[in-house]
């Protein structure tokens, strides 16, 4: 694969991108140093002027055009995702389609949500007054994206920003920048002025400079809690949009569709090698059929194929790096030492970490309270729905949750009491449609 090109000259060494699966060189990108922040801002300033001047129909047309380009090159985009992020080819194709949908949704939003009329006559004495407000571009937005969805999560930043007439300083993950750069190229091919999106790939110092810059009016970040906290401390007077981690619970009631629950929970736990902020991490099963569910779940997990992500038959590809797999193995071994029982998995081969299932995990373990971001799931029994909801709410943050039951009243009761940004009924926490509202709950919301 040819080296990807960026658009800001730099004197620092280029960044090499390697396959998580076999360590092969996938490509190189130019690196941007934090000392170049003034040049980045000058370019973004021009981009903000150009973007603001684009009429809504033109923004929509550019977004629709970018969607068409991505769709027409879906095989190439999917292959890039596999090679730089390690997703399986089947999962990568689905991410490309989600990206296309995200861009189309953004195109529709570009043509509406312009503002509202204010009913002044709702207040005594203002009957002869009229007023309205419009929604205007913010200006420059810093967008920082992670490695696990290297295409669609970038689209989630760029699509709405362009629809709103803004300029973007985009910092994709150093581990997976190629998908982002290819998407930006699609935008430019669709007619977006080059200065509207500036890609800058670099380390922590660059991120700090992009966040702290006074001219930046908003920071949109997807990633871990520690980085999110650091951004909130240094951003200053800016709008912040944070998509942080989760520790998703799924409740399985004894009146559910058993086979559907098992299938959905296996997929929800191990999709993208578990590197998924809404992936099922804690599966809470009603005691009456806990053993039946556990045995079926473990059997289905053992049938998953772990290996080469380019192979159509592969279910679970590599984690992003051998170091990530090592950290996961250490956390699982820590839980086992504390009393958790290993039902399957906990086998590592380089960056491949085989799907792992635990039961009896002590609630003092970090696996129970923190985000694992790996192909690891914990099973636990419960007796009553109230008990399950209490267990589900134990971590201090949450994105999604799920419940399987044939009782609508129980489902709605759980949805109202579980602390989560979204509760999926008769599906795992992993379900997400890109038009859905999405956000966290409690700390990190």
N, C-alpha and C positions, 0 to 999 in steps of 0.2 A: 504494500500500500504506500502511495506517495506521501511525502511529508505534507502535513496540513499547514496552510499559510495564515498568519495573523496579519494585523494591519497597523501595528505600532512597532516602529523600529526599536530594537533593544540590543544591549551589549552583553547581557547575561547569557549563560549557556542555555541551549534549548532543552526542553523537557521531553524525555523519551517515555512513550506509552507502551506498556508491556501487557501481554495476555495473562490474565489471572490463571488460566488453565495450564499453559506450558511454558510461560515466561518468554515467549517469542516476542520480538520487537514488532509492534503493530504500526507505529508511526512516531513522528516527532513534531513538536509544536514550538513556536517561538515563545520564550518566557518573557514576562513583563516584570520589571523590578519596581519596588515601591517608590523609588526615586523619580519615576516617570509619571507620578500622579498629576502633575500640572499639565502635561501633554494630554493625558487621558481626559482630564476635565475640560480642557480647551476644545477637544474634539466633541465631547458629549454636549458641551454648551451649544456648538453649532448644530449638532444633531437634534437638540431639544427645540431649537428654532424651526428647523425643517419639519420635524414631526408635528409640532403644534400647528403649522400652516397647512398640513394635509387635511382636506375636507373628510368628513366621516365616510363618504362613499369610497374615497380613495384608500383610506386605511382598511376598510372592509375588503376591497378588491385585492390589496396586497396580501392580506391574511388568507383570503381564499386562494390566491395564486400560490402562496407558499404551501398551503395544504395540498394542492394539486401536484406540485413538484415533489413533495415528500411521498405522496401516494404513488406517483409514477416511478419513484426510485426506492420503493419499499424494500426490495430484496437487498439493495446495497446498504440502506440504513440499518436493516436488521442484522446484516453480517457485521457491520461496524460495532453495533451494540454487543454482539456475542464476543467479538475479538477483544474489545477493550474492557467490558464489564463482566463477562463470563456468564451472562444469562443464556439459557438454552435458546436454540434457534426458534422453537415454538413460542416461547415467552417473548422473545425479541420481536417477532412479527406482530404479536398483540400490542406491544408497546408502540410500535410504529403506527398502527391503526388508531390507538388512543391519541397519539400526537396529532394525527390528521383531524380527529374529532375535536381536540382542544383548540386547534387553530380555526376550525369552522365555527365553533361556539364563540370564539373571540371575535370573529368577523361579524357575527350577528350582533354581539354586544356593541360593536363599534357604531352601529346604526341606531342605537336607542340609548335609554338611560341618560338623556341630555339634561334633565333637571325637572323641576316641578313648579306649578303655580302655588303661591301662598295665599290662602283664603283670609285676607285681612278683615273681611266682614264678620269673621268669627269672634272678633273682639269689639266690644261696645266703643263707639267713637271712631272706628276705622272703616265705617261702611263705604266711604267714598275713596278708599285707597285700593290700589292694586300692587301686587308684588310677585316676583318670581326669582328663582335662582337657577343657575346653570352649573354643570359639572365641567371643570376646566382641567387641563393637564397639570400635573405637579411639576414637571421639568425633568430632572435627572434622577433616575432610579438605579441604585446598586442592587444587582441580583446575584446571589451566591447559591450554587446548586451542588448537590451531592453526586455520588457515583452510582447509586443503586438504580435510578431511572434516568440515565444520562441524556435521553432525548425528550421524553414527555414532561419531566419536571422542568426542563429548560423551556419547553413550550408553555408551561403554566406560568412562567415568569414573563416571557416575551410577548405572548399573545395578548393578555390584558393590558400590558404596558403600551404596546403599539396601538391597540384599540382606543386607548385613552389619550393618544397623542403625545407620548413621552419619549425620552431617550433613555437608553439602558447601558450601564456599565456592567457587563456580564463576566462574572468569574466562575467558570465551571470547575468541577473537581480536577485537580492535576492528574488524577488517575484515569479519568474518562473524559477528556476534552474534545475528542474527535467528533462525536455525535453532535455536540453543541455547535462546533465550528461549521459542520455540514448544514445544520439547520439555519444558521445565520447566513450562509451562502445562498440557501434557498430563498430567504427573505429578500436578499439583494437581487437575486435573479427575478424575483416577482415584482421588483420595482421600488423597494425601500431604499431611500438614500443611505449610502454607506455609513455616514456619520451617526445615524440614529442608534445603531447597536455597535458598541465597541467591546470586543472580546479581549480579556486580559487574563492570562493563565500564570499563576505564580503562587507563592507560599503565604505564610501567615502574615508577614509584614505587608504584603500587597493587600490582603484582605482588610487589615486594620486601616490602611490608608484609604481604601475605597469606602469603608464604613464611616470613618471620622471626617471625611471631606465636608466642609461646611456647605458647599453648593449642592450636595446630594440631598434631595428632599425626602427620599424614602429608601429604606433597606428591606429587601425581600429575601429571606434566608430560609433554606431548608437544610436541616442537619441535626447535630447533636445538641444536648442541653448545655454542656459546658461552653461550647462556642456561642450558642444563643445568649447565654448570660453575659459573656464577654462583649458581644455586640451591643446588647442593651446598655451596658455600662459606658461604652465609648462612642455610641452613635450621636449623642447630643440631641438637639431639638429636631427630630425627624419622625416621620411615620415609620412604624415597624410592622412587618408582617412575618411572623415566625411559624414555620411548620416544623415542629420538633419531634421527639421520639414518642413511643408508646409502649405499652405492655398489655396487649389486648387480651381480655377474657372472652371466652365463649361458653355459654351455659347450655347444657344438653339435658332437657327434661325427658322423663321416661315415657311421655306420650308423643314423642316426636316421630318423624319418618326416619327410622334407624339408619337405613342404608344411605340416605341422602346426607344425614348428619356426619356419618363416618367419612364419606367421600369429600364433602365440603371442608371438613376440619383438616383432613390430610393435605388437601390443596392449600388451604389457608395457612397452614403451619410451615409448609416447605417451599412455597412459590418463591422463585428468585433466591434459592438457597437460604430462605429465611431472612434475607436482607431487605426487610419490608417493614415500614413503621406501623402498618396496620395488620401485620401478620398475626395469626393466632398463637399466643405464647402460653396462655394458661387455659386449659380446657376443663371445665367444671362439670361433672357428670352426676346426675341423680343416682343415689346409692342403689336403687332397685335394679338397675341394669349396668352398674359401673363395670363389673368384671366382663360382661359381654361386650360392652363398648371398648374397653381397654384391649381385649384380645383381638377384636376386629381391627381396631386402629393400628395396633402394632403389626399385625399381619399385613395390612395395606402399606404401612410404612416400609416394611422389609421388602416389599415388591417394587419400590421405587428404584429406578436405575440412576446411579450417580456416576458421572464421568464427563466425557468430551461434550461440551455444550453445542458443538456444531452437528452432532448426530441427532437425527429426528427422534430417536427412541429415548434419548436422555431426559430424565425428569428433573434431576438436580445437578446443576453445574457447580463450578468452584465458588468459593467465597472470593472476595476482592483481592486477597493476598494470603500467603502462607502465615503471615503474622496475625491476621484476623482469625484464621482457623486455630492458631495456637492459643490465642486469648480465649476463644470459645471453649476449647478443650480444657483449659485451666479452670474456667468458671464451672464447667460441668463436673470436673473432678473435685472441685471445692464443695459442690453440692452433695456429691456422693459421699465424701468424707464426713459431711455433716449429717448424713442419714438418708439421703435420697436413694431410691432404688433405680438402677439402670435397666430399662426394658429392652432397648435396642440402640445401636449406634455407638457414638463416642469413639469413632474410628477416623483417624486423620491421615491423609496422604497428600502432603504438600498443601495446596490451597483447597483441596477437596475435603470437606468434613461431612461424613455420612449422617443422614437424618437421625436425630437422637430423641428418644422419648424417656422421660423420667416420671416416677410417681413417688408420693410420700416426701416431696421436697419440703424441708422445713421453711416456714415463712420468714425465718431470720436470714435466709440465703439471699444474696443479691439477685440471683436468677428470678426469684419470686417478685422482687420489688423494682428491679431495674429492667431496662430494655436489653434483650440479649442480641438482637439483630443478627441472628444466625439460625440454622436449621435445628432448633432445639425447642421442644414443647414439653410442658408439664401437665400431667393428668392429676385430678383430685376429685374425690367424691363429696357429695353434699346430700342433705336430707330434704330441706325445705327451700323454696325459692328465696325466702328472706335471707337464709344463710348464704345462698349462692350470690345474691346481690351484695351482701356484706363482704364476701371474699373478693368479688369482682372489683370492688371499690377500694381495696387496700392500698395499691400503689398511689403515689401522689400526683400522677398524671395519667392521661388516657386520651387516645384519639378515637378508636372505634371499639365496639364490642359486638357480640352476636348472641342470639338465643334461638334454640330449636325447640319448638313446641307446637302442638295442634290446638292449644287453648289461647284464643285471641286475647282474652282478658289478662291472662298471665303474661303474654308477650307485651301488651301495652303497659302493664304494671311495671315490668322489668325496664322497658324503654324509658319510663318516666323517672325511675329511681337509680339506674346505672349512671355513674358519672363518666360520660363519654360524649365526644362530639357527634357521634353517630352510632346508632344501635341497629344492626341488621337483624331482621326477623326471618328465621328459617334460612339463614345463610351464615357463613363465618364472618368474622370481623374484616376479612380481606376484601370483601366486595367494595368496589368503588366505581361510580360512574362520574365522568369528569365534569358534568354539569351540577353535581351535588354540592351543596355547601360543605366545606371541609375545614376542620380546625380542632384544636385540642380542648381539654377540659381540666379544671383545677390548675396546678402549677404548670406553666409553659403554655397556657391556653392563649 
